[in-house]
Amino acid sequence: MSQKLNQVKTSVLLFSDCDAYARRFSQAVLHYCPLSSIVHADSVAQVNSWLDAMQIDILFVDARMITVLERLPCIDRSRIKSMIGLVDN
């Protein structure tokens, strides 16, 4: 299975306000899928700009930020293929 993941090309957007969390997340994704493109947004405006600039395959949302996305209607959800909420223990 790890050989298949080494071939996977995916564009990932992480929405988190914690730089240390973003670094750990990026290292973990690149460990399993080294061909991934990862961008980090720490505001809704940045999420929108990355959605405009890139074809995003998966949006990962830090669990603390999910309520921010839900409250703001300015995110065009039709441009998101998959959205996954992340809980960090």
Beta strands, then each sheet from edge to edge (+ up, - down):
strand 1: 11-15
strand 2: 37-41
strand 3: 58-62
strand 4: 82-86
sheet 1: 2+ 1+ 3+ 4+
end
